[in-house]
């Protein structure tokens, strides 16, 4: 069993914002695994697939970003997912826009969604795939920036970054060694 969670906000008005890159990447995971979000449980939209003979769940919490951890905790409990079987994909202002960074553990940094995941699950030793969104030219407060629509000129850059993040998540779920996945997709 593997659980891949993309963080974001559920309302349509947030669909193309920087803070929804985790949702977009989770959608790309579904495409790669030929599935779609068909059910709602544990405060999340959930898709199921099989990969290398194992069940894979892909989830988008519907709790809003700052309470994402509730859905992650509930899904982990219901499906008996260990931290080693969890991957969380999310936007990260600490990385330059379009960069993808994979880590086996870490802190929440400036990300409230990750703070919620760590607080609710009580662990920080789980895989995370971060998609960089920092734009040095943006002169607005962080909260306004992450909730603003992705700039048209950067859209393809973020589409590509989400696809790479999804590929990395699928590789981890397929059992590829973590170091190899990091080497291939970080950057």
VOROBA-806525 format. One line per field, with one value per residue: residue in one letter; x, y, z of N, C-alpha, C in turn. Coordinates in steps of 0.05 Angstrom, whole numbers, plus 5000, padded with zeros to 4 digits. Example, Ala and Ser with C-alpha at 12.3 -4.5 7.8 and 13.67 -1.06 7.14 Angstrom:
residues 2
residu	A S
n.east	5264 5257
n.north	4886 4955
n.up	5156 5142
ca.east	5246 5273
ca.north	4910 4979
ca.up	5156 5143
c.east	5264 5258
c.north	4934 5001
c.up	5156 5157
This chain:
residues 187
residu	X X X X X X X X X X X X X X X X X X X X X X X X X X X X X X X X X X X X X X X X X X X X X X X X X X X X X X X X X X X X X X X X X X X X X X X X X X X X X X X X X X X X X X X X X X X X X X X X X X X X X X X X X X X X X X X X X X X X X X X X X X X X X X X X X X X X X X X X X X X X X X X X X X X X X X X X X X X X X X X X X X X X X X X X X X X X X X X X X X X X X X X X X X X
n.east	5017 5010 5008 4995 4994 4969 4975 4931 4878 4807 4768 4742 4761 4813 4840 4881 4923 4987 4989 4962 4991 5005 4956 4949 4993 4979 4935 4963 4990 4947 4934 4980 4974 4927 4876 4824 4796 4748 4720 4699 4727 4748 4756 4776 4786 4792 4831 4842 4892 4932 4998 5056 5034 5015 4969 4954 4938 4914 4908 4871 4865 4804 4799 4819 4881 4909 4890 4902 4928 4891 4861 4903 4921 4873 4867 4915 4907 4859 4875 4919 4971 5040 5090 5132 5107 5083 5076 5081 5061 5075 5071 5127 5154 5206 5239 5266 5223 5192 5230 5241 5243 5261 5255 5270 5251 5239 5229 5170 5180 5161 5110 5043 5007 5039 5056 5009 5003 5047 5037 4986 4996 5040 5090 5151 5182 5173 5165 5173 5154 5172 5151 5180 5163 5181 5188 5230 5217 5166 5128 5093 5057 5071 5025 4987 5013 5019 4966 4951 4937 4975 5025 5015 5059 5091 5064 5072 5121 5108 5071 5104 5138 5101 5089 5139 5143 5100 5118 5162 5136 5106 5149 5172 5129 5129 5171 5223 5291 5302 5346 5360 5314 5315 5363 5349 5305 5310 5320
n.north	4976 5044 5114 5173 5240 5301 5368 5423 5471 5463 5493 5519 5570 5570 5537 5546 5567 5580 5554 5507 5470 5419 5392 5393 5362 5313 5301 5291 5245 5209 5208 5182 5132 5115 5126 5159 5211 5185 5176 5200 5205 5205 5260 5274 5274 5216 5170 5106 5058 5006 4985 4953 4908 4926 4963 5032 5093 5156 5221 5282 5328 5356 5395 5446 5480 5492 5454 5405 5360 5331 5299 5268 5241 5211 5179 5150 5121 5092 5059 5036 5056 5065 5114 5107 5093 5138 5194 5263 5316 5383 5455 5500 5556 5565 5546 5559 5579 5527 5488 5421 5385 5329 5297 5254 5265 5318 5387 5430 5478 5540 5526 5520 5478 5433 5437 5424 5371 5346 5357 5332 5278 5266 5254 5266 5240 5223 5216 5274 5315 5371 5429 5483 5552 5604 5670 5719 5770 5781 5824 5821 5805 5740 5706 5728 5720 5662 5648 5671 5670 5628 5657 5672 5668 5632 5585 5536 5521 5506 5466 5427 5419 5397 5350 5324 5318 5284 5239 5225 5212 5167 5133 5125 5099 5053 5027 5042 5056 5106 5142 5139 5160 5212 5231 5230 5265 5311 5381
n.up	5000 4984 4996 4964 4970 4948 4963 4971 4956 4959 4930 4867 4854 4870 4837 4796 4824 4857 4905 4895 4869 4887 4885 4829 4813 4837 4805 4758 4774 4777 4722 4701 4726 4705 4728 4766 4809 4845 4892 4957 5018 5087 5092 5041 4970 4934 4895 4868 4850 4820 4826 4808 4831 4879 4920 4908 4935 4917 4938 4950 4998 5024 5059 5061 5057 5107 5142 5123 5145 5175 5139 5118 5165 5177 5131 5133 5180 5169 5125 5144 5134 5135 5156 5120 5074 5054 5013 5003 4963 4947 4941 4946 4974 4987 4948 4883 4828 4792 4804 4827 4886 4923 4984 5040 5090 5139 5159 5165 5144 5115 5104 5116 5106 5108 5160 5186 5169 5193 5247 5256 5242 5273 5257 5220 5185 5128 5058 5017 4964 4935 4901 4872 4880 4885 4865 4853 4834 4850 4888 4933 4994 5023 5032 4997 4949 4944 4938 4891 4820 4776 4737 4669 4633 4660 4663 4632 4652 4705 4694 4673 4718 4754 4728 4730 4786 4795 4766 4797 4846 4830 4816 4867 4893 4863 4883 4871 4889 4938 4935 4881 4857 4877 4854 4800 4795 4827 4823
ca.east	5000 5024 4990 5007 4976 4975 4963 4919 4852 4787 4749 4750 4776 4842 4849 4905 4941 5012 4984 4948 5009 5003 4932 4955 5012 4963 4920 4982 4995 4924 4937 5001 4965 4902 4854 4813 4785 4721 4705 4707 4728 4769 4760 4793 4779 4811 4832 4856 4905 4950 5025 5074 5019 5007 4949 4964 4917 4922 4888 4871 4848 4783 4797 4835 4910 4918 4880 4907 4937 4868 4856 4926 4919 4850 4873 4936 4895 4840 4888 4943 4994 5062 5103 5149 5089 5070 5089 5065 5070 5064 5086 5146 5165 5234 5253 5260 5200 5196 5248 5229 5261 5251 5269 5258 5240 5246 5210 5149 5189 5141 5086 5023 4996 5058 5055 4985 5008 5066 5023 4965 5007 5060 5116 5162 5198 5159 5175 5159 5162 5167 5152 5187 5146 5192 5193 5243 5206 5140 5130 5069 5060 5071 4998 4974 5027 5012 4937 4947 4939 5001 5029 5012 5085 5103 5046 5084 5142 5095 5059 5127 5146 5081 5092 5163 5136 5083 5135 5178 5118 5101 5173 5174 5108 5136 5192 5250 5306 5298 5369 5358 5292 5325 5383 5336 5284 5317 5332
ca.north	5000 5069 5137 5197 5262 5327 5389 5446 5481 5450 5510 5524 5595 5565 5516 5552 5582 5567 5536 5483 5453 5392 5381 5388 5339 5289 5295 5278 5217 5194 5203 5162 5106 5109 5126 5186 5215 5175 5175 5219 5193 5215 5288 5276 5261 5193 5153 5081 5045 4984 4989 4931 4889 4938 4985 5059 5113 5184 5237 5311 5336 5376 5410 5470 5475 5493 5431 5381 5338 5315 5279 5250 5224 5193 5159 5132 5103 5074 5040 5025 5066 5073 5137 5099 5090 5163 5215 5287 5335 5410 5479 5509 5583 5565 5537 5575 5569 5505 5467 5399 5374 5306 5292 5232 5276 5346 5404 5441 5503 5561 5515 5513 5451 5413 5439 5409 5342 5337 5359 5312 5250 5262 5245 5282 5221 5213 5229 5298 5325 5400 5443 5511 5574 5630 5689 5742 5795 5785 5843 5820 5787 5712 5694 5737 5708 5634 5646 5684 5652 5625 5676 5658 5662 5611 5562 5512 5513 5492 5441 5409 5412 5379 5323 5312 5311 5260 5216 5218 5198 5140 5117 5117 5080 5029 5014 5050 5066 5135 5157 5140 5178 5239 5238 5234 5285 5336 5402
ca.up	5000 4983 4996 4952 4976 4937 4979 4956 4967 4943 4914 4839 4851 4876 4819 4781 4841 4864 4928 4886 4852 4897 4872 4800 4810 4844 4781 4739 4784 4768 4693 4697 4736 4691 4747 4771 4835 4843 4917 4977 5045 5105 5085 5017 4944 4933 4872 4874 4828 4827 4814 4816 4847 4904 4919 4911 4938 4911 4953 4952 5021 5018 5085 5057 5061 5135 5158 5107 5162 5185 5118 5117 5188 5174 5110 5143 5200 5156 5107 5158 5119 5152 5145 5097 5051 5049 4997 5002 4943 4954 4932 4967 4968 4993 4924 4859 4813 4774 4814 4842 4906 4937 5009 5055 5115 5142 5173 5148 5132 5117 5093 5136 5101 5119 5190 5194 5165 5214 5273 5257 5241 5294 5245 5198 5169 5105 5033 5008 4937 4936 4875 4878 4869 4892 4844 4866 4825 4862 4910 4949 5017 5016 5031 4972 4927 4940 4930 4865 4797 4764 4715 4643 4621 4675 4665 4622 4671 4727 4684 4671 4745 4766 4715 4742 4813 4792 4758 4821 4865 4819 4819 4895 4898 4849 4897 4863 4912 4943 4925 4852 4850 4883 4834 4774 4794 4840 4806
c.east	5018 5003 5005 4986 4986 4961 4953 4894 4830 4770 4760 4766 4805 4855 4876 4924 4966 5007 4970 4966 5008 4978 4936 4973 4997 4946 4938 4989 4972 4926 4957 4991 4937 4879 4844 4801 4755 4706 4716 4705 4750 4776 4779 4779 4800 4808 4848 4868 4922 4976 5043 5060 5009 4986 4962 4939 4929 4900 4893 4853 4828 4779 4809 4863 4917 4908 4884 4915 4914 4862 4878 4925 4897 4856 4895 4925 4876 4854 4914 4969 5016 5074 5121 5133 5074 5088 5070 5077 5058 5082 5105 5159 5195 5251 5247 5238 5208 5215 5232 5250 5248 5268 5255 5245 5247 5225 5189 5158 5167 5114 5066 5010 5013 5059 5031 4990 5026 5052 5002 4976 5027 5087 5125 5180 5181 5168 5158 5171 5153 5170 5157 5169 5157 5198 5204 5230 5178 5142 5104 5073 5057 5043 4983 4987 5018 4983 4931 4950 4968 5003 5028 5039 5100 5087 5059 5107 5131 5081 5081 5136 5127 5083 5117 5157 5119 5099 5151 5160 5111 5125 5177 5154 5114 5159 5221 5265 5305 5321 5368 5337 5301 5344 5370 5319 5291 5329 5311
c.north	5025 5092 5161 5219 5288 5348 5412 5455 5472 5468 5516 5550 5592 5546 5521 5570 5566 5547 5510 5465 5424 5378 5374 5364 5313 5281 5281 5250 5200 5188 5181 5134 5099 5106 5155 5187 5208 5174 5196 5205 5206 5244 5292 5264 5240 5178 5128 5070 5022 4990 4968 4912 4901 4960 5012 5077 5140 5201 5267 5318 5357 5395 5438 5465 5473 5470 5405 5356 5320 5292 5259 5230 5203 5171 5140 5112 5083 5052 5029 5031 5075 5098 5131 5095 5115 5182 5239 5306 5362 5431 5488 5535 5584 5555 5555 5562 5548 5483 5446 5388 5352 5301 5269 5241 5305 5361 5414 5466 5525 5552 5506 5486 5430 5414 5423 5379 5331 5336 5337 5283 5245 5253 5265 5265 5208 5229 5254 5306 5354 5412 5473 5531 5601 5646 5714 5769 5801 5802 5844 5802 5758 5700 5703 5724 5679 5629 5660 5664 5652 5643 5660 5650 5639 5585 5536 5502 5497 5466 5420 5400 5393 5351 5309 5302 5285 5235 5206 5202 5170 5122 5108 5096 5053 5014 5022 5061 5096 5151 5160 5160 5207 5248 5245 5258 5311 5356 5417
c.up	5000 4982 4986 4956 4963 4953 4962 4970 4948 4925 4886 4837 4857 4856 4805 4797 4848 4886 4920 4869 4862 4886 4843 4796 4817 4820 4760 4748 4774 4738 4688 4706 4725 4711 4750 4800 4834 4869 4936 5004 5061 5098 5061 4993 4940 4906 4880 4848 4838 4812 4825 4836 4874 4900 4924 4914 4931 4923 4950 4976 5013 5042 5083 5067 5091 5153 5142 5123 5172 5165 5117 5140 5186 5154 5119 5163 5186 5140 5119 5142 5138 5140 5121 5072 5043 5033 4996 4982 4948 4942 4954 4958 4973 4970 4901 4842 4793 4783 4829 4861 4922 4962 5024 5081 5117 5158 5154 5134 5136 5109 5114 5131 5112 5149 5200 5191 5187 5241 5276 5258 5262 5283 5224 5180 5148 5081 5026 4981 4936 4908 4881 4865 4872 4866 4857 4857 4837 4887 4925 4973 5009 5013 5006 4948 4922 4931 4904 4842 4786 4740 4688 4631 4636 4675 4655 4640 4694 4719 4683 4699 4758 4754 4726 4770 4813 4785 4782 4841 4855 4821 4848 4902 4885 4862 4888 4887 4914 4931 4895 4843 4855 4862 4807 4773 4809 4821 4790
